[in-house]
């Protein structure tokens, strides 16, 4: 049983449309996230039973659910779409966890909604498994993120470029409110709903904020932290549209996302990012661009004067300094430095230059610093040795350097080829063992076990994934 308290559904008409998920033919549980269920105060036994699986598939609505599809707009690759909305997701409602934190429970791939734009509203198995694996790894590593509560197969087929097995993901989020949600009402000149939305977000996420300007500042700070976390993992979101930027600061919408193997600052994976707008090294700049769109929406609530514009501009322009502090803290920790100094930036950047020159493996280099095996990742070992001597001098007096490194550098990441292998086994053979093994290993990113050694290896040349796809 789930006890709902649906604050967003209590907002006035225009924030959403009431729509129920479309039942599926033969739902079967693929995975249930037991630690998350416990965190949320949910009965895992009920969730994994027949009634719970029917709910997770969208075939039954528990008491208290108020299913809605949320309205939002968005800038997609720089072009504005005034109406997007949940085209293949339904928000069942909100729950309050035992510690008082509020969470959305959403079904993704649950059928068409009024925002589907002629789409089928369904998800195929691959994107569901990818989001489950990647979002739970991010959570295990402490990155702000939406979570995956469950994955369910539907017993139905989904037509994309070919015929594929269908699935539904149960996604948990602090909220699903995006920059694009504000853009939806700003584009319509609906100041009343803009104000209501801002008040809702403040009450839900930033109760210490008093007004739109402080709300904007809190979102800037949250996003600076999240983007720095991405950069420290070599993570590339792939589609940083404003409708994919959560105002809570959580990473949301794992579509064509990927992790770098060989380090290239301008690396792009997404098949739809033809010009590299959302490349790894562009992500902080795009965050500023997205936040500027949010600022434009909030200016009318800040007085709609030249002074309000100047204040909003100042707040958005505070992002680079906040982000640089977060970046330095993240990358210094990867070198074993818990209290970085400004001069440590040069040490970090020099290592990144060496890595870029050889496209050395991003994860293995940093993980190897603690184990003494980082040198093996380079061809020009003399150059690495020169850098290493300076680095060793820097950390020589730091008693906790190895512990700091160990907690900042995962042994394993969701390697693109491993995720694809797990998806292929599930899709082609109905074999979920590779998915479950990878999921278990990624939930313990700092732990070494012999049976997981192969999951820490870089891909062979024939295994390298060059492009990823959003799955819609």
C-alpha positions in Angstrom: 0.0 0.0 0.0 1.2 3.5 -0.8 0.0 6.6 1.1 -0.1 9.6 -1.3 -0.1 13.3 -0.5 -0.3 15.0 -3.9 0.6 18.6 -3.6 1.3 19.2 -7.3 -2.2 17.8 -8.2 -3.7 20.4 -5.9 -2.4 23.2 -8.1 -5.0 24.9 -10.3 -6.0 23.7 -13.8 -3.4 24.3 -16.4 -0.4 22.8 -14.6 -1.2 19.3 -15.8 -3.9 17.1 -17.4 -5.5 14.3 -15.5 -4.8 11.1 -17.4 -4.4 7.5 -16.3 -1.7 5.1 -17.5 -2.7 2.6 -20.2 -2.8 -1.0 -19.0 -0.4 -3.5 -20.6 -1.0 -7.1 -21.6 1.3 -9.2 -19.3 3.3 -7.3 -16.8 6.3 -9.0 -15.1 8.7 -7.6 -12.6 12.3 -7.3 -13.9 13.8 -5.5 -10.9 12.6 -3.9 -7.7 15.0 -1.6 -5.8 14.7 -2.9 -2.3 17.0 -0.3 -0.6 15.0 2.6 -2.3 11.7 1.0 -1.3 12.9 0.9 2.3 14.1 4.5 2.0 10.6 5.5 0.9 8.8 3.5 3.6 7.2 1.3 1.0 6.2 -2.4 1.5 8.6 -4.3 -0.8 6.7 -7.5 -0.4 3.5 -5.8 -1.6 5.3 -4.1 -4.4 6.7 -7.4 -5.7 3.4 -9.2 -5.4 0.7 -9.3 -8.0 -1.1 -6.2 -6.9 2.1 -4.2 -6.7 3.4 -5.3 -10.1 0.0 -4.3 -11.6 0.5 -0.8 -10.1 4.1 -0.6 -11.3 3.0 -1.5 -14.9 0.1 1.0 -14.8 -2.6 -1.7 -14.8 -4.0 -0.7 -11.4 -4.2 2.6 -9.5 -3.6 2.4 -5.7 -5.9 4.3 -3.4 -4.9 7.9 -3.2 -3.1 8.1 -6.6 -4.1 11.1 -8.8 -2.4 10.3 -12.1 -1.4 13.4 -14.1 0.7 14.4 -17.1 2.6 17.6 -16.3 2.7 20.5 -18.7 6.0 22.1 -19.7 7.8 23.8 -22.6 11.5 23.8 -23.4 14.4 24.9 -25.5 15.6 21.9 -27.4 19.0 22.3 -29.0 18.5 26.1 -28.7 15.1 26.2 -30.4 12.0 26.9 -28.3 9.0 24.5 -28.2 6.1 26.2 -26.4 4.4 23.0 -25.5 6.0 19.7 -24.7 4.8 18.0 -21.5 4.8 14.4 -20.3 4.3 12.5 -23.5 5.1 9.1 -22.2 5.0 9.4 -18.4 2.3 9.7 -15.8 2.9 11.0 -12.3 0.9 8.7 -10.0 1.4 11.0 -7.0 3.7 12.1 -4.2 4.6 10.3 -1.0 6.3 11.5 2.2 9.1 9.2 3.3 9.6 8.3 7.0 12.2 11.1 7.3 9.7 13.7 6.0 11.2 14.1 2.5 8.7 14.3 -0.3 9.0 12.3 -3.6 7.2 11.9 -6.9 6.3 8.4 -8.0 6.1 8.4 -11.8 5.6 5.7 -14.4 7.7 6.2 -17.5 6.5 4.4 -20.7 3.0 4.1 -19.4 1.1 5.0 -22.6 -0.1 8.1 -24.5 -1.1 11.3 -22.8 -2.5 14.6 -24.2 1.1 15.7 -24.7 2.2 12.7 -26.7 2.2 14.5 -30.1 1.1 11.4 -32.0 3.6 9.2 -30.1 2.7 5.8 -28.6 3.7 6.9 -25.1 5.6 3.7 -24.6 9.2 2.8 -23.7 11.2 -0.1 -25.0 13.2 -2.3 -22.7 16.7 -0.8 -23.5 16.2 2.8 -22.3 14.4 1.4 -19.1 17.3 -0.8 -18.2 19.8 2.0 -19.1 18.1 4.5 -16.8 17.8 2.0 -14.0 21.5 1.1 -14.1 22.9 4.7 -14.6 20.6 6.5 -12.2 21.3 4.0 -9.4 25.0 4.2 -10.0 24.8 8.0 -9.8 22.8 7.7 -6.5 25.4 5.2 -5.1 28.2 7.7 -5.9 26.3 10.6 -4.3 25.3 12.5 -7.5 21.9 14.3 -7.2 19.6 12.2 -9.4 16.2 10.8 -10.0 16.0 7.1 -8.9 14.6 3.9 -10.3 12.2 2.1 -8.0 11.3 -0.7 -10.4 11.4 -2.0 -14.0 8.5 -4.1 -15.4 8.2 -5.8 -18.8 4.9 -5.3 -20.5 4.5 -8.4 -22.6 3.9 -6.0 -25.5 6.0 -4.9 -28.5 7.1 -1.3 -29.2 7.8 -0.2 -32.7 10.9 2.0 -33.2 13.3 1.3 -36.1 12.4 -2.3 -35.4 10.0 -4.3 -33.2 11.3 -4.3 -29.6 10.0 -5.5 -26.2 8.2 -3.0 -24.1 8.9 -2.0 -20.5 7.8 0.6 -17.8 10.2 2.3 -15.4 9.0 3.6 -12.0 11.0 6.7 -11.5 11.3 8.5 -8.1 12.2 12.2 -8.0 12.3 15.0 -5.5 10.0 16.5 -8.1 9.7 16.5 -11.9 9.5 20.3 -12.1 11.9 21.6 -14.8 13.2 24.9 -16.2 10.8 24.2 -19.0 7.9 24.1 -16.6 8.5 27.8 -15.9 9.0 28.5 -19.6 5.5 27.0 -20.3 3.8 29.8 -18.3 6.3 32.6 -19.2 5.7 32.0 -22.9 2.0 32.5 -22.3 2.4 35.6 -20.1 0.7 33.8 -17.3 2.2 35.6 -14.3 -0.3 34.2 -11.9 0.7 30.6 -12.6 4.3 31.6 -12.7 4.0 32.9 -9.2 2.1 29.8 -8.0 4.8 27.6 -9.5 7.6 29.6 -7.9 5.8 29.4 -4.5 5.4 25.7 -4.9 9.0 25.1 -5.8 10.2 27.3 -2.9 8.0 25.4 -0.4 9.0 22.0 -1.7 12.7 22.5 -2.4 14.1 25.7 -1.0 12.0 26.8 2.0 14.8 29.1 3.1 14.4 31.2 0.0 12.3 34.3 0.2 11.2 35.2 -3.3 12.1 34.6 -6.9 15.6 36.0 -6.7 16.6 33.7 -3.9 14.9 30.8 -5.7 17.0 31.5 -8.8 20.2 31.6 -6.6 19.4 28.3 -5.0 18.8 26.6 -8.4 22.1 28.1 -9.7 23.9 26.6 -6.7 22.2 23.2 -7.0 23.0 23.0 -10.7 26.7 24.0 -10.2 27.1 21.1 -7.8 25.4 18.6 -10.1 27.3 19.5 -13.2 30.6 19.4 -11.3 29.6 15.9 -10.2 29.0 14.9 -13.8 32.3 16.3 -14.9 34.2 14.4 -12.2 32.8 11.1 -13.5 33.3 11.8 -17.2 29.5 11.7 -17.6 27.8 13.2 -20.7 24.1 13.8 -20.3 23.7 14.1 -24.1 20.5 16.2 -24.2 20.7 19.2 -21.8 17.5 20.8 -23.1 15.7 23.1 -20.6 13.0 20.6 -20.3 15.6 18.1 -19.0 17.0 20.4 -16.3 15.3 19.9 -13.0 15.0 22.9 -10.7 15.7 20.6 -7.7 19.2 20.0 -9.1 18.7 16.3 -9.7 20.0 14.7 -12.9 16.9 13.8 -14.9 16.1 12.0 -18.2 18.8 9.5 -18.9 18.3 9.3 -22.7 21.4 9.2 -24.9 23.7 9.6 -21.8 27.1 8.0 -21.7 30.4 7.9 -19.8 33.7 8.6 -21.4 36.2 5.7 -21.8 39.2 7.4 -23.5 39.3 11.1 -22.3 38.4 13.6 -25.0 37.1 16.9 -23.7 34.9 17.5 -26.7 33.4 14.0 -26.6 29.9 13.6 -27.9 27.8 10.4 -27.9 24.3 11.4 -28.6 23.1 10.6 -32.1 21.0 13.7 -32.2 23.7 16.1 -31.1 25.1 16.7 -34.5 27.1 19.9 -33.7 28.4 19.0 -30.2 26.2 21.5 -28.3 26.1 19.1 -25.3 29.7 17.8 -25.5 31.3 16.9 -22.1 33.3 20.2 -21.9 30.3 22.3 -23.0 28.0 21.1 -20.1 28.9 23.9 -17.7 28.3 26.6 -20.4 25.0 25.0 -21.3 24.0 25.0 -17.7 24.5 28.8 -17.6 22.5 29.1 -20.9 19.6 27.1 -19.4 19.7 29.1 -16.1 19.5 32.3 -18.1 16.2 31.0 -19.6 14.9 30.3 -16.0 16.0 33.8 -15.0 14.0 35.3 -17.9 11.0 33.5 -16.6 11.5 34.8 -13.0 12.2 38.4 -13.8 8.5 39.3 -13.9 8.2 38.0 -10.3 11.2 40.1 -9.3 9.6 43.3 -10.3 10.0 43.3 -14.0 12.3 46.4 -13.9 15.8 47.1 -15.2 17.0 46.5 -11.6 15.3 43.0 -11.6 17.0 42.2 -14.9 20.4 43.3 -13.5 19.8 41.2 -10.4 18.8 38.1 -12.3 21.8 38.6 -14.6 24.1 38.9 -11.6 22.7 35.6 -10.1 23.2 33.7 -13.3 26.7 35.1 -13.7 27.5 33.7 -10.2 27.4 30.2 -11.7 31.0 30.0 -13.0 32.6 30.9 -9.7 30.4 28.5 -7.8 31.0 25.8 -10.4 34.8 26.3 -10.4 34.8 25.9 -6.6 32.8 22.7 -6.9 35.0 21.5 -9.8 38.2 22.1 -7.9 36.8 20.3 -4.8 35.8 17.3 -7.0 38.9 16.9 -9.0 41.3 17.7 -6.1 39.6 14.9 -4.2 40.3 12.6 -7.1 44.0 13.3 -6.5 43.7 12.7 -2.7 43.4 16.4 -1.7 40.5 17.1 0.6 41.3 20.8 1.1 42.4 22.2 -2.2 44.4 25.3 -2.9 44.0 27.5 -6.0 47.4 26.2 -7.3 46.1 22.7 -7.3 44.1 23.6 -10.4 47.3 23.6 -12.5 48.2 20.1 -11.2 44.7 18.8 -12.2 44.7 20.5 -15.6 48.2 19.1 -16.4 47.0 15.6 -15.7 44.0 16.1 -17.9 46.2 17.4 -20.7 48.3 14.3 -20.5 45.2 12.1 -20.6 43.7 14.0 -23.5 46.9 13.7 -25.5 46.6 9.9 -25.4 42.9 9.5 -24.8 43.8 7.7 -21.7 40.9 6.0 -19.9 39.2 8.6 -17.7 38.0 6.2 -14.9 41.0 3.9 -14.9 43.6 6.7 -14.6 42.0 8.3 -11.6 41.2 4.9 -9.9 44.8 3.9 -10.6 46.2 6.8 -8.7 45.3 5.2 -5.4 46.5 1.7 -6.5 49.7 2.8 -8.2 48.5 1.6 -11.6 47.7 4.9 -13.2 51.0 4.9 -15.0 50.0 1.7 -17.0 47.2 3.8 -18.7 49.8 5.9 -20.5 52.1 5.3 -23.4 54.3 8.3 -22.7 55.2 7.2 -19.2 58.0 9.7 -18.8 55.5 12.5 -19.1 53.3 10.8 -16.5 56.3 10.3 -14.2 57.2 14.0 -14.4 53.6 14.9 -13.4 53.5 12.2 -10.7 56.6 13.6 -8.9 54.9 16.9 -8.5 51.7 15.3 -7.4 53.5 13.0 -4.8 55.2 16.1 -3.4 51.8 17.7 -3.0 50.2 14.9 -1.1 53.2 13.7 0.8 52.0 15.3 4.1 48.4 14.3 3.7 47.6 11.3 5.9 44.2 10.8 4.4 45.1 11.1 0.7 44.5 7.4 -0.2 41.2 7.4 1.6 40.1 10.6 -0.1 41.1 9.2 -3.5 39.3 5.9 -2.8 36.1 7.7 -2.1 36.3 10.1 -5.1 37.2 7.6 -7.8 34.9 4.7 -8.6 36.4 1.3 -9.5 33.5 0.8 -12.0 31.2 3.0 -14.0 28.3 2.0 -16.2 30.6 1.4 -19.2 28.7 2.0 -22.4 29.6 -1.4 -23.8 28.6 -3.2 -20.6 25.2 -1.5 -20.5 24.7 -2.4 -24.2 25.6 -6.0 -23.5 23.1 -6.2 -20.7 20.4 -4.7 -22.8 21.2 -7.0 -25.7 21.0 -10.1 -23.5 17.7 -9.0 -22.1 16.3 -8.0 -25.5 17.5 -11.0 -27.6 17.5 -13.9 -25.1 15.3 -12.7 -22.2 18.4 -13.1 -20.0 18.5 -10.5 -17.2 21.5 -12.0 -15.4 24.0 -9.5 -17.0 21.8 -6.6 -16.0 21.5 -7.9 -12.4 25.2 -8.5 -12.1 26.0 -5.0 -13.4 23.4 -3.4 -11.2 24.8 -5.1 -8.1 28.4 -4.1 -9.0 27.5 -0.5 -9.7 25.7 -0.1 -6.4 29.1 -0.7 -4.7 31.4 1.5 -6.9 34.2 1.5 -4.4 34.3 -2.2 -3.6 36.6 -4.7 -5.1 35.5 -8.3 -5.8 37.2 -10.8 -8.1 33.9 -11.5 -9.8 33.6 -7.8 -10.8 37.1 -7.4 -12.1 36.1 -7.6 -15.7 33.5 -4.8 -15.2 36.4 -2.4 -14.5 38.2 -3.1 -17.8 38.3 -0.6 -20.6 36.5 -1.8 -23.7 38.3 -3.6 -26.5 38.5 -1.7 -29.8 35.6 -3.7 -31.2 33.5 -3.0 -28.0 33.7 0.8 -28.0 30.4 2.5 -28.3 30.5 5.6 -30.4 26.9 6.7 -30.5 23.9 6.5 -28.1 20.2 7.0 -28.8 17.4 8.5 -26.8 14.9 5.6 -27.3 11.9 7.6 -28.3 
